C-alpha cells in the first residue's frame, strides 16, 4: 500500500458542558479514570512525564505533555503504538453556544510501514471516538460507560 498523505486521527463532538468541565475531565486523572484509562501518575500539566495504565488489558504507556492551555488545549506525545517514536495527540476545546464546548481530538505522527500506519490511525480513531463518547456520557448524564474496558476483549471468540 502506498500512502500519499500520512494517516491521522480527527474526531470531535459537542459536549453540553462548559469548556472548563471538559478540560478538567481530561486533565484530572480522578475524573479521566471514570471513562478512559485506569491509572495515571499525575495531572496533565505542561512538561509533565506521566504513565497511564489500562489495568484490564495489562497495558501502559508513557505520556509527555507538551502544552496545556487551561480550558482550551492539551497536547501530548505518547508511545501507545511505538514507544521509540511517540505520536502526538491534541485535545482542542472550543467554546460553543450556551456555555457548551466542542472537543476535537487529533493524532499525528504514526510510524511503521504504510499498512501499520493506516491500522494505527483506524484503531486510534475508534479509541478516541470511545473516549469522547464516554466523556460526554459522564459529564452530561453522570453515566459511566465502560466502552474502553469492554471494546477489546481477549476472551471473545469470534
N, C-alpha and C positions, 0 to 999 in steps of 0.2 A: 504494500500500500504506500503510495506517495502522498505526502501532505504538503499542500502549498501554503497553508497558514497553520500555525501551531494551534492545537486544540486548547480550549479554555472553558471555564465554567462561568455562567452568567445567569443567575436565578434571582428572583425577587418577589416580594409580596407586601401588600398593605397590612400593617399591624395596627389595629384600632386601640392604640395606647400612645401616650406621649413619647417623644423621642428619648427622653431621659430613662423611662422604664425599659425601652428596648435596649438602650445602651447598657444599662445595669444588668439586664438578663444575660448579656453576652460577656460583660466584664467581670462580674461577680460569680465565682465558682459555686457559691452557696445556692445561687439561682440556676446557673447553667447545668449543674448536675441533675436537676429535675427533668431535663429533656434532652441532654446530649451525652457528654462523657460522664464517667462515674467518679473520677478524682482529678484534681488539679493541684499542683504545688503552689499556686498563688493566683492573685488577681491579674487581669490584663492591664499592665502598665507599660509605658514606653520603656524599651530596653530590657524588659523582663525576660528571663530564660525560665521557661516552665516545662513541666512534664504533665501530660494528660494521659489518663488511663480509661480504657473501656474494659472493666474487670470481667464482664460476662464473656468477652472474647479473648482475654489474656493478651490484649494489645495495648501498646502505649506509644507515644511519640513525643519528641522534643519540640517545643514551640518557642520561637524567638520573636518577641513583639517588637515591631519596627516603629509603629506610630500609633498614637492614641490622641484623638480629639474628642473631649467629652461630648456626648450626645450626638456625635456626627460620624466618627470613623474609628475603626480598629483594623490595623494591618499587621499581619504576622507571616512568618515563614515557618513551615513545618515539614518534617520528613515522613509524612504519612505513607507516601509511596516510595520514596528514595531518600534515606537518611543522609546520604552524602551530597545530594543535590535537592535541597528543600524547594517546594513550590511556594508561591506567595498567595495568601488569601486576604481579601479585603471585605470587611463589613462596612458598607456605607449606609448611614441612616439619614434620610431626607425628611424634614418636617413636611407634613401634608395637611389637608383641610381638617378643621375641627380638632386640633391637638392630637392628630394621629401621626404615624410615621411610615415611610416606605423603606423597607430593608432590602438592599441589593447586596448579593454575595457574588464575588468574582474570585476565580482562582486561575493563576497562570504559572508557566514555567515547568510544565510536566516534562519529564525526561524519559529516556529509553528510545527504542525504535518506534516507528510510526504506529504500529499496532498497539504497543504498550501505552503510548501517549493517548491514543483515542480511548482505549479501555479505561485508563485512569480518569480521563475527563468525563466519560459516561458514568463511571462509578461515583465520582465526586459530585457530579450534578445530582444524581439520585440522593446521595447522602445529604447534601446541603438542602435539597427540597424537603427531606425528612426533618432536618433541623429547624428550618423556617416554619414548617407546619406545626411542629411540636411547640416551638416558641410561641407561635400565635395562639394555640390552644391554651397554653399555660397562662399567658398574660391576659388574654381576652376572656377566658372562661374558667380559669383556675382548675384546668383539667390537665393531668399528666398523661401524655401519650407516650407509650413505650415503643415507638416506632424504631428508634435506633437499636434498642435491645432486641427487638423482635424481627428485624429485617434479615439478618444474616445467620440463620440457624444452621449450625454444623450438623445437627442431628436429623435434619429434614431429608427424607429420601424422596426424590422427585422421579 
